[in-house]
Amino acid sequence: MTPWADTVRLITVTVDGFKEQVPAGSNLTELIHRQHAQHKDLLVELGGHFVSPGDYDGTVLKDGDRVELIHPAFGG
């Protein structure tokens, strides 16, 4: 149970294949921070579509959204 469950309406999103409850009105920036996924090379996919980092703040999550947080592996 999350600490805000009694005071805030929660929605369910799927993050990297796992169901997560987040406060309604959360955006991608907030989700990334909650997941401790901040990284300069992070790629974010929402509903199968790439989201530009400049759009994270303005992208509000909806109940049932599917988010993939992708950490590319560089090298060879």
mmJSON file of the N, C-alpha and C atoms, coordinates in Angstrom:
{"data_MODEL":{"atom_site":{
"group_PDB":["ATOM","ATOM","ATOM","ATOM","ATOM","ATOM","ATOM","ATOM","ATOM","ATOM","ATOM","ATOM","ATOM","ATOM","ATOM","ATOM","ATOM","ATOM","ATOM","ATOM","ATOM","ATOM","ATOM","ATOM","ATOM","ATOM","ATOM","ATOM","ATOM","ATOM","ATOM","ATOM","ATOM","ATOM","ATOM","ATOM","ATOM","ATOM","ATOM","ATOM","ATOM","ATOM","ATOM","ATOM","ATOM","ATOM","ATOM","ATOM","ATOM","ATOM","ATOM","ATOM","ATOM","ATOM","ATOM","ATOM","ATOM","ATOM","ATOM","ATOM","ATOM","ATOM","ATOM","ATOM","ATOM","ATOM","ATOM","ATOM","ATOM","ATOM","ATOM","ATOM","ATOM","ATOM","ATOM","ATOM","ATOM","ATOM","ATOM","ATOM","ATOM","ATOM","ATOM","ATOM","ATOM","ATOM","ATOM","ATOM","ATOM","ATOM","ATOM","ATOM","ATOM","ATOM","ATOM","ATOM","ATOM","ATOM","ATOM","ATOM","ATOM","ATOM","ATOM","ATOM","ATOM","ATOM","ATOM","ATOM","ATOM","ATOM","ATOM","ATOM","ATOM","ATOM","ATOM","ATOM","ATOM","ATOM","ATOM","ATOM","ATOM","ATOM","ATOM","ATOM","ATOM","ATOM","ATOM","ATOM","ATOM","ATOM","ATOM","ATOM","ATOM","ATOM","ATOM","ATOM","ATOM","ATOM","ATOM","ATOM","ATOM","ATOM","ATOM","ATOM","ATOM","ATOM","ATOM","ATOM","ATOM","ATOM","ATOM","ATOM","ATOM","ATOM","ATOM","ATOM","ATOM","ATOM","ATOM","ATOM","ATOM","ATOM","ATOM","ATOM","ATOM","ATOM","ATOM","ATOM","ATOM","ATOM","ATOM","ATOM","ATOM","ATOM","ATOM","ATOM","ATOM","ATOM","ATOM","ATOM","ATOM","ATOM","ATOM","ATOM","ATOM","ATOM","ATOM","ATOM","ATOM","ATOM","ATOM","ATOM","ATOM","ATOM","ATOM","ATOM","ATOM","ATOM","ATOM","ATOM","ATOM","ATOM","ATOM","ATOM","ATOM","ATOM","ATOM","ATOM","ATOM","ATOM","ATOM","ATOM","ATOM","ATOM","ATOM","ATOM","ATOM","ATOM","ATOM","ATOM","ATOM","ATOM","ATOM","ATOM","ATOM","ATOM","ATOM","ATOM"],
"id":[1,2,3,4,5,6,7,8,9,10,11,12,13,14,15,16,17,18,19,20,21,22,23,24,25,26,27,28,29,30,31,32,33,34,35,36,37,38,39,40,41,42,43,44,45,46,47,48,49,50,51,52,53,54,55,56,57,58,59,60,61,62,63,64,65,66,67,68,69,70,71,72,73,74,75,76,77,78,79,80,81,82,83,84,85,86,87,88,89,90,91,92,93,94,95,96,97,98,99,100,101,102,103,104,105,106,107,108,109,110,111,112,113,114,115,116,117,118,119,120,121,122,123,124,125,126,127,128,129,130,131,132,133,134,135,136,137,138,139,140,141,142,143,144,145,146,147,148,149,150,151,152,153,154,155,156,157,158,159,160,161,162,163,164,165,166,167,168,169,170,171,172,173,174,175,176,177,178,179,180,181,182,183,184,185,186,187,188,189,190,191,192,193,194,195,196,197,198,199,200,201,202,203,204,205,206,207,208,209,210,211,212,213,214,215,216,217,218,219,220,221,222,223,224,225,226,227,228],
"type_symbol":["N","C","C","N","C","C","N","C","C","N","C","C","N","C","C","N","C","C","N","C","C","N","C","C","N","C","C","N","C","C","N","C","C","N","C","C","N","C","C","N","C","C","N","C","C","N","C","C","N","C","C","N","C","C","N","C","C","N","C","C","N","C","C","N","C","C","N","C","C","N","C","C","N","C","C","N","C","C","N","C","C","N","C","C","N","C","C","N","C","C","N","C","C","N","C","C","N","C","C","N","C","C","N","C","C","N","C","C","N","C","C","N","C","C","N","C","C","N","C","C","N","C","C","N","C","C","N","C","C","N","C","C","N","C","C","N","C","C","N","C","C","N","C","C","N","C","C","N","C","C","N","C","C","N","C","C","N","C","C","N","C","C","N","C","C","N","C","C","N","C","C","N","C","C","N","C","C","N","C","C","N","C","C","N","C","C","N","C","C","N","C","C","N","C","C","N","C","C","N","C","C","N","C","C","N","C","C","N","C","C","N","C","C","N","C","C","N","C","C","N","C","C","N","C","C","N","C","C"],
"label_atom_id":["N","CA","C","N","CA","C","N","CA","C","N","CA","C","N","CA","C","N","CA","C","N","CA","C","N","CA","C","N","CA","C","N","CA","C","N","CA","C","N","CA","C","N","CA","C","N","CA","C","N","CA","C","N","CA","C","N","CA","C","N","CA","C","N","CA","C","N","CA","C","N","CA","C","N","CA","C","N","CA","C","N","CA","C","N","CA","C","N","CA","C","N","CA","C","N","CA","C","N","CA","C","N","CA","C","N","CA","C","N","CA","C","N","CA","C","N","CA","C","N","CA","C","N","CA","C","N","CA","C","N","CA","C","N","CA","C","N","CA","C","N","CA","C","N","CA","C","N","CA","C","N","CA","C","N","CA","C","N","CA","C","N","CA","C","N","CA","C","N","CA","C","N","CA","C","N","CA","C","N","CA","C","N","CA","C","N","CA","C","N","CA","C","N","CA","C","N","CA","C","N","CA","C","N","CA","C","N","CA","C","N","CA","C","N","CA","C","N","CA","C","N","CA","C","N","CA","C","N","CA","C","N","CA","C","N","CA","C","N","CA","C","N","CA","C","N","CA","C","N","CA","C","N","CA","C","N","CA","C","N","CA","C","N","CA","C"],
"label_alt_id":[null,null,null,null,null,null,null,null,null,null,null,null,null,null,null,null,null,null,null,null,null,null,null,null,null,null,null,null,null,null,null,null,null,null,null,null,null,null,null,null,null,null,null,null,null,null,null,null,null,null,null,null,null,null,null,null,null,null,null,null,null,null,null,null,null,null,null,null,null,null,null,null,null,null,null,null,null,null,null,null,null,null,null,null,null,null,null,null,null,null,null,null,null,null,null,null,null,null,null,null,null,null,null,null,null,null,null,null,null,null,null,null,null,null,null,null,null,null,null,null,null,null,null,null,null,null,null,null,null,null,null,null,null,null,null,null,null,null,null,null,null,null,null,null,null,null,null,null,null,null,null,null,null,null,null,null,null,null,null,null,null,null,null,null,null,null,null,null,null,null,null,null,null,null,null,null,null,null,null,null,null,null,null,null,null,null,null,null,null,null,null,null,null,null,null,null,null,null,null,null,null,null,null,null,null,null,null,null,null,null,null,null,null,null,null,null,null,null,null,null,null,null,null,null,null,null,null,null],
"label_comp_id":["MET","MET","MET","THR","THR","THR","PRO","PRO","PRO","TRP","TRP","TRP","ALA","ALA","ALA","ASP","ASP","ASP","THR","THR","THR","VAL","VAL","VAL","ARG","ARG","ARG","LEU","LEU","LEU","ILE","ILE","ILE","THR","THR","THR","VAL","VAL","VAL","THR","THR","THR","VAL","VAL","VAL","ASP","ASP","ASP","GLY","GLY","GLY","PHE","PHE","PHE","LYS","LYS","LYS","GLU","GLU","GLU","GLN","GLN","GLN","VAL","VAL","VAL","PRO","PRO","PRO","ALA","ALA","ALA","GLY","GLY","GLY","SER","SER","SER","ASN","ASN","ASN","LEU","LEU","LEU","THR","THR","THR","GLU","GLU","GLU","LEU","LEU","LEU","ILE","ILE","ILE","HIS","HIS","HIS","ARG","ARG","ARG","GLN","GLN","GLN","HIS","HIS","HIS","ALA","ALA","ALA","GLN","GLN","GLN","HIS","HIS","HIS","LYS","LYS","LYS","ASP","ASP","ASP","LEU","LEU","LEU","LEU","LEU","LEU","VAL","VAL","VAL","GLU","GLU","GLU","LEU","LEU","LEU","GLY","GLY","GLY","GLY","GLY","GLY","HIS","HIS","HIS","PHE","PHE","PHE","VAL","VAL","VAL","SER","SER","SER","PRO","PRO","PRO","GLY","GLY","GLY","ASP","ASP","ASP","TYR","TYR","TYR","ASP","ASP","ASP","GLY","GLY","GLY","THR","THR","THR","VAL","VAL","VAL","LEU","LEU","LEU","LYS","LYS","LYS","ASP","ASP","ASP","GLY","GLY","GLY","ASP","ASP","ASP","ARG","ARG","ARG","VAL","VAL","VAL","GLU","GLU","GLU","LEU","LEU","LEU","ILE","ILE","ILE","HIS","HIS","HIS","PRO","PRO","PRO","ALA","ALA","ALA","PHE","PHE","PHE","GLY","GLY","GLY","GLY","GLY","GLY"],
"label_asym_id":["A","A","A","A","A","A","A","A","A","A","A","A","A","A","A","A","A","A","A","A","A","A","A","A","A","A","A","A","A","A","A","A","A","A","A","A","A","A","A","A","A","A","A","A","A","A","A","A","A","A","A","A","A","A","A","A","A","A","A","A","A","A","A","A","A","A","A","A","A","A","A","A","A","A","A","A","A","A","A","A","A","A","A","A","A","A","A","A","A","A","A","A","A","A","A","A","A","A","A","A","A","A","A","A","A","A","A","A","A","A","A","A","A","A","A","A","A","A","A","A","A","A","A","A","A","A","A","A","A","A","A","A","A","A","A","A","A","A","A","A","A","A","A","A","A","A","A","A","A","A","A","A","A","A","A","A","A","A","A","A","A","A","A","A","A","A","A","A","A","A","A","A","A","A","A","A","A","A","A","A","A","A","A","A","A","A","A","A","A","A","A","A","A","A","A","A","A","A","A","A","A","A","A","A","A","A","A","A","A","A","A","A","A","A","A","A","A","A","A","A","A","A","A","A","A","A","A","A"],
"label_entity_id":["1","1","1","1","1","1","1","1","1","1","1","1","1","1","1","1","1","1","1","1","1","1","1","1","1","1","1","1","1","1","1","1","1","1","1","1","1","1","1","1","1","1","1","1","1","1","1","1","1","1","1","1","1","1","1","1","1","1","1","1","1","1","1","1","1","1","1","1","1","1","1","1","1","1","1","1","1","1","1","1","1","1","1","1","1","1","1","1","1","1","1","1","1","1","1","1","1","1","1","1","1","1","1","1","1","1","1","1","1","1","1","1","1","1","1","1","1","1","1","1","1","1","1","1","1","1","1","1","1","1","1","1","1","1","1","1","1","1","1","1","1","1","1","1","1","1","1","1","1","1","1","1","1","1","1","1","1","1","1","1","1","1","1","1","1","1","1","1","1","1","1","1","1","1","1","1","1","1","1","1","1","1","1","1","1","1","1","1","1","1","1","1","1","1","1","1","1","1","1","1","1","1","1","1","1","1","1","1","1","1","1","1","1","1","1","1","1","1","1","1","1","1","1","1","1","1","1","1"],
"label_seq_id":[1,1,1,2,2,2,3,3,3,4,4,4,5,5,5,6,6,6,7,7,7,8,8,8,9,9,9,10,10,10,11,11,11,12,12,12,13,13,13,14,14,14,15,15,15,16,16,16,17,17,17,18,18,18,19,19,19,20,20,20,21,21,21,22,22,22,23,23,23,24,24,24,25,25,25,26,26,26,27,27,27,28,28,28,29,29,29,30,30,30,31,31,31,32,32,32,33,33,33,34,34,34,35,35,35,36,36,36,37,37,37,38,38,38,39,39,39,40,40,40,41,41,41,42,42,42,43,43,43,44,44,44,45,45,45,46,46,46,47,47,47,48,48,48,49,49,49,50,50,50,51,51,51,52,52,52,53,53,53,54,54,54,55,55,55,56,56,56,57,57,57,58,58,58,59,59,59,60,60,60,61,61,61,62,62,62,63,63,63,64,64,64,65,65,65,66,66,66,67,67,67,68,68,68,69,69,69,70,70,70,71,71,71,72,72,72,73,73,73,74,74,74,75,75,75,76,76,76],
"pdbx_PDB_ins_code":[null,null,null,null,null,null,null,null,null,null,null,null,null,null,null,null,null,null,null,null,null,null,null,null,null,null,null,null,null,null,null,null,null,null,null,null,null,null,null,null,null,null,null,null,null,null,null,null,null,null,null,null,null,null,null,null,null,null,null,null,null,null,null,null,null,null,null,null,null,null,null,null,null,null,null,null,null,null,null,null,null,null,null,null,null,null,null,null,null,null,null,null,null,null,null,null,null,null,null,null,null,null,null,null,null,null,null,null,null,null,null,null,null,null,null,null,null,null,null,null,null,null,null,null,null,null,null,null,null,null,null,null,null,null,null,null,null,null,null,null,null,null,null,null,null,null,null,null,null,null,null,null,null,null,null,null,null,null,null,null,null,null,null,null,null,null,null,null,null,null,null,null,null,null,null,null,null,null,null,null,null,null,null,null,null,null,null,null,null,null,null,null,null,null,null,null,null,null,null,null,null,null,null,null,null,null,null,null,null,null,null,null,null,null,null,null,null,null,null,null,null,null,null,null,null,null,null,null],
"Cartn_x":[0.853,0.0,0.896,0.578,1.376,0.959,1.88,1.561,0.463,0.225,-0.784,-2.138,-2.262,-3.463,-4.738,-4.652,-5.853,-6.273,-5.408,-5.709,-5.828,-5.367,-5.306,-5.933,-6.662,-7.201,-6.045,-6.012,-4.934,-5.427,-4.507,-4.768,-3.745,-4.019,-3.097,-2.494,-1.164,-0.434,0.489,0.899,1.846,3.195,4.189,5.54,6.472,7.068,7.976,7.341,6.046,5.339,4.728,4.926,4.405,3.365,2.266,1.211,1.716,1.49,1.874,0.701,0.494,-0.51,0.196,-0.305,0.252,-0.904,-0.624,-1.689,-2.215,-3.531,-4.137,-3.516,-3.246,-2.639,-1.125,-0.521,0.936,1.391,2.565,3.131,4.332,4.908,6.037,7.25,7.511,8.647,8.495,7.3,7.051,7.197,6.708,6.83,8.303,9.07,10.499,11.209,10.914,11.523,11.089,9.817,9.298,9.977,10.314,10.945,12.471,13.007,14.46,15.157,14.568,15.06,15.744,16.044,16.66,18.023,18.203,19.476,19.482,20.608,20.671,20.314,20.488,20.199,18.858,18.05,16.772,15.867,15.232,14.208,12.885,11.827,10.51,9.533,8.797,7.763,6.435,5.445,4.109,3.127,2.493,1.531,2.147,3.416,4.096,4.706,4.676,5.218,6.285,7.406,8.485,7.982,8.409,8.084,9.388,9.458,10.634,10.798,12.035,12.244,11.608,11.545,10.923,9.424,8.832,7.387,7.012,7.993,7.702,6.792,7.112,6.32,4.866,4.641,3.293,2.521,3.135,2.467,1.875,0.577,-0.137,-0.582,-0.309,-0.667,-2.154,-2.691,-4.104,-4.191,-5.287,-5.515,-5.379,-4.575,-4.396,-3.226,-2.535,-1.384,-0.308,0.424,1.566,2.82,3.778,5.012,6.19,7.136,8.391,9.513,10.349,11.516,12.728,13.35,14.386,15.744,16.659,18.034,18.908,19.23,19.996,21.404,21.861,23.212,24.085,25.049,25.943,27.253,27.904,29.188,29.242,30.258,30.324,31.452],
"Cartn_y":[-1.179,0.0,1.238,2.178,3.396,4.384,5.255,6.171,7.173,7.459,8.455,7.821,6.516,5.799,6.294,6.794,7.224,8.647,9.435,10.847,11.268,10.445,10.818,9.714,10.108,9.112,8.509,7.201,6.508,5.946,5.867,5.188,4.074,3.123,2.017,2.135,2.109,2.105,0.889,0.457,-0.648,-0.061,-0.324,0.189,-0.999,-1.108,-2.216,-3.571,-3.69,-4.945,-5.169,-4.249,-4.399,-3.328,-3.727,-2.782,-1.901,-0.606,0.359,1.287,1.672,2.681,4.006,5.042,6.389,7.36,8.498,9.488,9.973,10.118,10.677,12.048,12.358,13.634,13.587,12.425,12.291,12.404,12.996,13.074,12.136,12.056,11.141,11.506,12.788,13.196,12.637,12.751,12.246,10.731,10.041,8.588,8.174,8.833,8.521,8.699,9.775,10.0,8.922,8.56,7.524,6.179,5.939,4.662,4.709,5.846,6.037,5.695,6.166,5.811,6.974,8.057,9.209,8.804,9.056,8.796,9.599,10.151,11.037,10.33,9.019,8.279,7.531,7.768,7.079,7.362,6.317,6.442,6.036,6.765,6.464,6.211,5.12,4.748,4.728,5.377,5.409,4.89,3.784,3.197,2.827,2.428,2.019,3.14,4.372,5.526,6.221,6.573,7.299,8.654,9.048,10.366,11.134,12.313,13.166,13.662,13.734,14.223,15.595,16.437,17.745,17.682,16.514,16.341,15.628,15.208,14.444,15.21,16.488,17.272,17.422,17.565,17.799,16.54,15.366,14.11,13.517,13.731,13.247,11.813,10.966,9.558,9.354,8.368,8.007,6.569,6.267,4.92,3.926,2.894,1.865,2.092,3.243,3.503,2.441,2.188,1.279,2.094,2.04,2.822,1.86,2.089,1.341,2.352,2.077,2.902,2.115,2.611,1.867,2.512,1.704,2.153,1.494,2.248,1.636,1.239,0.126,-0.341,-0.004,0.844,1.253,0.479,0.333,-0.346,-1.369,-2.145,-3.136,-4.065],
"Cartn_z":[0.0,0.0,0.0,-0.828,-0.92,0.162,0.612,1.707,1.378,0.117,-0.247,-0.578,-0.412,-0.838,-0.159,1.06,1.773,1.44,0.812,0.611,-0.843,-1.761,-3.171,-4.013,-5.057,-5.985,-6.771,-6.839,-7.539,-8.866,-9.816,-11.076,-11.203,-12.076,-12.299,-13.685,-13.726,-14.988,-14.972,-16.137,-16.243,-16.618,-15.766,-15.978,-16.139,-17.309,-17.609,-17.296,-17.598,-17.427,-16.054,-15.123,-13.763,-13.472,-12.854,-12.473,-11.329,-11.455,-10.426,-10.188,-8.951,-8.653,-8.428,-9.089,-8.969,-8.752,-8.146,-7.969,-9.318,-9.418,-10.632,-10.873,-12.13,-12.49,-12.562,-12.25,-12.332,-13.781,-13.969,-15.32,-15.421,-16.619,-16.832,-15.981,-15.789,-14.956,-13.547,-12.991,-11.641,-11.58,-12.594,-12.637,-12.708,-13.542,-13.684,-12.349,-11.634,-10.318,-9.332,-9.346,-8.446,-8.704,-9.956,-10.333,-10.173,-9.755,-9.624,-10.944,-12.03,-13.365,-14.077,-13.351,-14.004,-14.579,-15.835,-16.505,-17.793,-18.146,-19.314,-20.618,-20.689,-21.925,-21.877,-20.84,-20.697,-21.895,-22.389,-23.426,-22.807,-23.137,-22.581,-23.714,-23.558,-24.518,-23.766,-24.324,-23.73,-24.761,-24.445,-25.375,-26.708,-26.681,-27.906,-28.713,-28.183,-28.9,-28.072,-28.725,-28.071,-27.587,-26.388,-25.849,-25.689,-26.252,-26.155,-24.719,-24.211,-22.847,-22.585,-23.58,-23.414,-23.186,-23.423,-23.242,-21.948,-21.143,-19.934,-18.964,-18.724,-17.763,-18.201,-19.494,-20.001,-20.346,-20.148,-20.465,-19.191,-19.017,-17.832,-18.074,-17.101,-17.216,-17.01,-17.743,-17.621,-17.119,-16.453,-15.964,-17.118,-16.919,-17.936,-18.878,-18.76,-19.637,-19.442,-20.537,-20.518,-20.815,-19.887,-19.991,-19.966,-20.866,-20.855,-20.621,-19.609,-19.311,-19.808,-20.85,-21.551,-21.29,-20.759,-20.531,-21.599,-22.654,-23.738,-23.266,-23.789,-23.507,-24.71,-24.478,-25.565,-25.453,-26.557,-26.556,-27.672,-27.657,-28.713,-28.578],
"occupancy":[1.0,1.0,1.0,1.0,1.0,1.0,1.0,1.0,1.0,1.0,1.0,1.0,1.0,1.0,1.0,1.0,1.0,1.0,1.0,1.0,1.0,1.0,1.0,1.0,1.0,1.0,1.0,1.0,1.0,1.0,1.0,1.0,1.0,1.0,1.0,1.0,1.0,1.0,1.0,1.0,1.0,1.0,1.0,1.0,1.0,1.0,1.0,1.0,1.0,1.0,1.0,1.0,1.0,1.0,1.0,1.0,1.0,1.0,1.0,1.0,1.0,1.0,1.0,1.0,1.0,1.0,1.0,1.0,1.0,1.0,1.0,1.0,1.0,1.0,1.0,1.0,1.0,1.0,1.0,1.0,1.0,1.0,1.0,1.0,1.0,1.0,1.0,1.0,1.0,1.0,1.0,1.0,1.0,1.0,1.0,1.0,1.0,1.0,1.0,1.0,1.0,1.0,1.0,1.0,1.0,1.0,1.0,1.0,1.0,1.0,1.0,1.0,1.0,1.0,1.0,1.0,1.0,1.0,1.0,1.0,1.0,1.0,1.0,1.0,1.0,1.0,1.0,1.0,1.0,1.0,1.0,1.0,1.0,1.0,1.0,1.0,1.0,1.0,1.0,1.0,1.0,1.0,1.0,1.0,1.0,1.0,1.0,1.0,1.0,1.0,1.0,1.0,1.0,1.0,1.0,1.0,1.0,1.0,1.0,1.0,1.0,1.0,1.0,1.0,1.0,1.0,1.0,1.0,1.0,1.0,1.0,1.0,1.0,1.0,1.0,1.0,1.0,1.0,1.0,1.0,1.0,1.0,1.0,1.0,1.0,1.0,1.0,1.0,1.0,1.0,1.0,1.0,1.0,1.0,1.0,1.0,1.0,1.0,1.0,1.0,1.0,1.0,1.0,1.0,1.0,1.0,1.0,1.0,1.0,1.0,1.0,1.0,1.0,1.0,1.0,1.0,1.0,1.0,1.0,1.0,1.0,1.0,1.0,1.0,1.0,1.0,1.0,1.0],
"B_iso_or_equiv":[0.0,0.0,0.0,0.0,0.0,0.0,0.0,0.0,0.0,0.0,0.0,0.0,0.0,0.0,0.0,0.0,0.0,0.0,0.0,0.0,0.0,0.0,0.0,0.0,0.0,0.0,0.0,0.0,0.0,0.0,0.0,0.0,0.0,0.0,0.0,0.0,0.0,0.0,0.0,0.0,0.0,0.0,0.0,0.0,0.0,0.0,0.0,0.0,0.0,0.0,0.0,0.0,0.0,0.0,0.0,0.0,0.0,0.0,0.0,0.0,0.0,0.0,0.0,0.0,0.0,0.0,0.0,0.0,0.0,0.0,0.0,0.0,0.0,0.0,0.0,0.0,0.0,0.0,0.0,0.0,0.0,0.0,0.0,0.0,0.0,0.0,0.0,0.0,0.0,0.0,0.0,0.0,0.0,0.0,0.0,0.0,0.0,0.0,0.0,0.0,0.0,0.0,0.0,0.0,0.0,0.0,0.0,0.0,0.0,0.0,0.0,0.0,0.0,0.0,0.0,0.0,0.0,0.0,0.0,0.0,0.0,0.0,0.0,0.0,0.0,0.0,0.0,0.0,0.0,0.0,0.0,0.0,0.0,0.0,0.0,0.0,0.0,0.0,0.0,0.0,0.0,0.0,0.0,0.0,0.0,0.0,0.0,0.0,0.0,0.0,0.0,0.0,0.0,0.0,0.0,0.0,0.0,0.0,0.0,0.0,0.0,0.0,0.0,0.0,0.0,0.0,0.0,0.0,0.0,0.0,0.0,0.0,0.0,0.0,0.0,0.0,0.0,0.0,0.0,0.0,0.0,0.0,0.0,0.0,0.0,0.0,0.0,0.0,0.0,0.0,0.0,0.0,0.0,0.0,0.0,0.0,0.0,0.0,0.0,0.0,0.0,0.0,0.0,0.0,0.0,0.0,0.0,0.0,0.0,0.0,0.0,0.0,0.0,0.0,0.0,0.0,0.0,0.0,0.0,0.0,0.0,0.0,0.0,0.0,0.0,0.0,0.0,0.0],
"pdbx_formal_charge":[null,null,null,null,null,null,null,null,null,null,null,null,null,null,null,null,null,null,null,null,null,null,null,null,null,null,null,null,null,null,null,null,null,null,null,null,null,null,null,null,null,null,null,null,null,null,null,null,null,null,null,null,null,null,null,null,null,null,null,null,null,null,null,null,null,null,null,null,null,null,null,null,null,null,null,null,null,null,null,null,null,null,null,null,null,null,null,null,null,null,null,null,null,null,null,null,null,null,null,null,null,null,null,null,null,null,null,null,null,null,null,null,null,null,null,null,null,null,null,null,null,null,null,null,null,null,null,null,null,null,null,null,null,null,null,null,null,null,null,null,null,null,null,null,null,null,null,null,null,null,null,null,null,null,null,null,null,null,null,null,null,null,null,null,null,null,null,null,null,null,null,null,null,null,null,null,null,null,null,null,null,null,null,null,null,null,null,null,null,null,null,null,null,null,null,null,null,null,null,null,null,null,null,null,null,null,null,null,null,null,null,null,null,null,null,null,null,null,null,null,null,null,null,null,null,null,null,null],
"auth_seq_id":[1,1,1,2,2,2,3,3,3,4,4,4,5,5,5,6,6,6,7,7,7,8,8,8,9,9,9,10,10,10,11,11,11,12,12,12,13,13,13,14,14,14,15,15,15,16,16,16,17,17,17,18,18,18,19,19,19,20,20,20,21,21,21,22,22,22,23,23,23,24,24,24,25,25,25,26,26,26,27,27,27,28,28,28,29,29,29,30,30,30,31,31,31,32,32,32,33,33,33,34,34,34,35,35,35,36,36,36,37,37,37,38,38,38,39,39,39,40,40,40,41,41,41,42,42,42,43,43,43,44,44,44,45,45,45,46,46,46,47,47,47,48,48,48,49,49,49,50,50,50,51,51,51,52,52,52,53,53,53,54,54,54,55,55,55,56,56,56,57,57,57,58,58,58,59,59,59,60,60,60,61,61,61,62,62,62,63,63,63,64,64,64,65,65,65,66,66,66,67,67,67,68,68,68,69,69,69,70,70,70,71,71,71,72,72,72,73,73,73,74,74,74,75,75,75,76,76,76],
"auth_comp_id":["MET","MET","MET","THR","THR","THR","PRO","PRO","PRO","TRP","TRP","TRP","ALA","ALA","ALA","ASP","ASP","ASP","THR","THR","THR","VAL","VAL","VAL","ARG","ARG","ARG","LEU","LEU","LEU","ILE","ILE","ILE","THR","THR","THR","VAL","VAL","VAL","THR","THR","THR","VAL","VAL","VAL","ASP","ASP","ASP","GLY","GLY","GLY","PHE","PHE","PHE","LYS","LYS","LYS","GLU","GLU","GLU","GLN","GLN","GLN","VAL","VAL","VAL","PRO","PRO","PRO","ALA","ALA","ALA","GLY","GLY","GLY","SER","SER","SER","ASN","ASN","ASN","LEU","LEU","LEU","THR","THR","THR","GLU","GLU","GLU","LEU","LEU","LEU","ILE","ILE","ILE","HIS","HIS","HIS","ARG","ARG","ARG","GLN","GLN","GLN","HIS","HIS","HIS","ALA","ALA","ALA","GLN","GLN","GLN","HIS","HIS","HIS","LYS","LYS","LYS","ASP","ASP","ASP","LEU","LEU","LEU","LEU","LEU","LEU","VAL","VAL","VAL","GLU","GLU","GLU","LEU","LEU","LEU","GLY","GLY","GLY","GLY","GLY","GLY","HIS","HIS","HIS","PHE","PHE","PHE","VAL","VAL","VAL","SER","SER","SER","PRO","PRO","PRO","GLY","GLY","GLY","ASP","ASP","ASP","TYR","TYR","TYR","ASP","ASP","ASP","GLY","GLY","GLY","THR","THR","THR","VAL","VAL","VAL","LEU","LEU","LEU","LYS","LYS","LYS","ASP","ASP","ASP","GLY","GLY","GLY","ASP","ASP","ASP","ARG","ARG","ARG","VAL","VAL","VAL","GLU","GLU","GLU","LEU","LEU","LEU","ILE","ILE","ILE","HIS","HIS","HIS","PRO","PRO","PRO","ALA","ALA","ALA","PHE","PHE","PHE","GLY","GLY","GLY","GLY","GLY","GLY"],
"auth_asym_id":["A","A","A","A","A","A","A","A","A","A","A","A","A","A","A","A","A","A","A","A","A","A","A","A","A","A","A","A","A","A","A","A","A","A","A","A","A","A","A","A","A","A","A","A","A","A","A","A","A","A","A","A","A","A","A","A","A","A","A","A","A","A","A","A","A","A","A","A","A","A","A","A","A","A","A","A","A","A","A","A","A","A","A","A","A","A","A","A","A","A","A","A","A","A","A","A","A","A","A","A","A","A","A","A","A","A","A","A","A","A","A","A","A","A","A","A","A","A","A","A","A","A","A","A","A","A","A","A","A","A","A","A","A","A","A","A","A","A","A","A","A","A","A","A","A","A","A","A","A","A","A","A","A","A","A","A","A","A","A","A","A","A","A","A","A","A","A","A","A","A","A","A","A","A","A","A","A","A","A","A","A","A","A","A","A","A","A","A","A","A","A","A","A","A","A","A","A","A","A","A","A","A","A","A","A","A","A","A","A","A","A","A","A","A","A","A","A","A","A","A","A","A","A","A","A","A","A","A"],
"auth_atom_id":["N","CA","C","N","CA","C","N","CA","C","N","CA","C","N","CA","C","N","CA","C","N","CA","C","N","CA","C","N","CA","C","N","CA","C","N","CA","C","N","CA","C","N","CA","C","N","CA","C","N","CA","C","N","CA","C","N","CA","C","N","CA","C","N","CA","C","N","CA","C","N","CA","C","N","CA","C","N","CA","C","N","CA","C","N","CA","C","N","CA","C","N","CA","C","N","CA","C","N","CA","C","N","CA","C","N","CA","C","N","CA","C","N","CA","C","N","CA","C","N","CA","C","N","CA","C","N","CA","C","N","CA","C","N","CA","C","N","CA","C","N","CA","C","N","CA","C","N","CA","C","N","CA","C","N","CA","C","N","CA","C","N","CA","C","N","CA","C","N","CA","C","N","CA","C","N","CA","C","N","CA","C","N","CA","C","N","CA","C","N","CA","C","N","CA","C","N","CA","C","N","CA","C","N","CA","C","N","CA","C","N","CA","C","N","CA","C","N","CA","C","N","CA","C","N","CA","C","N","CA","C","N","CA","C","N","CA","C","N","CA","C","N","CA","C","N","CA","C","N","CA","C","N","CA","C","N","CA","C","N","CA","C","N","CA","C"],
"pdbx_PDB_model_num":[1,1,1,1,1,1,1,1,1,1,1,1,1,1,1,1,1,1,1,1,1,1,1,1,1,1,1,1,1,1,1,1,1,1,1,1,1,1,1,1,1,1,1,1,1,1,1,1,1,1,1,1,1,1,1,1,1,1,1,1,1,1,1,1,1,1,1,1,1,1,1,1,1,1,1,1,1,1,1,1,1,1,1,1,1,1,1,1,1,1,1,1,1,1,1,1,1,1,1,1,1,1,1,1,1,1,1,1,1,1,1,1,1,1,1,1,1,1,1,1,1,1,1,1,1,1,1,1,1,1,1,1,1,1,1,1,1,1,1,1,1,1,1,1,1,1,1,1,1,1,1,1,1,1,1,1,1,1,1,1,1,1,1,1,1,1,1,1,1,1,1,1,1,1,1,1,1,1,1,1,1,1,1,1,1,1,1,1,1,1,1,1,1,1,1,1,1,1,1,1,1,1,1,1,1,1,1,1,1,1,1,1,1,1,1,1,1,1,1,1,1,1,1,1,1,1,1,1]
}}}
